[in-house]
Amino acid sequence: VNSVCEQLLTDRVRASTDRQRLPLRARLGVQNARVLSIIELMEANLSEPLSLVEIADEVGLSRRQIERLFRIEMGRSPARYYLEIRLDRARHLLLQSNMPVVEVAVACGFVSASHFSKCYREVHAKSPQQERADRKKPAAAKAEA
């Protein structure tokens, strides 16, 4: 079981008392089945992100149809949404694991640590290294900052 968790980049086996992750439809409040299938595809391919053309081929829609659907349903482009879920996964790994930052970058589909840091800083207003350092600060020190 632990080797499976490591392959999935999970740092622990979920305890029987922990809540399971909500279904995508409930988690996002999206009802459009096509958008949900695209998001599922994105979430299944975080470490090796698919191009929009590959996603379009997989779901049987045109690139332009996907862009329109995402603007309507998600309020952003599919590329922006894909980047955000990769960075959310990176934040989770930075806070919940001891993986080196460069490994977190690779696990979330970034080809270089510098590009990862730049994107991370733009979305989370701090570098991955600062995020990791903040995790280690006591709660009182965080409140003062």
Secondary structure, DSSP 4 states (H G I P E B T S, - for coil): -HHHHHHTT-SSPPPTTSPPPPPHHHHHT---HHHHHHHHHHHHTSSSPPPHHHHHHHHT--HHHHHHHHHHHTSS-HHHHHHHHHHHHHHHHHHH----HHHHHHHTT-S-HHHHHHHHHHHHSS-HHHHHHHHHS-HHHHHH-
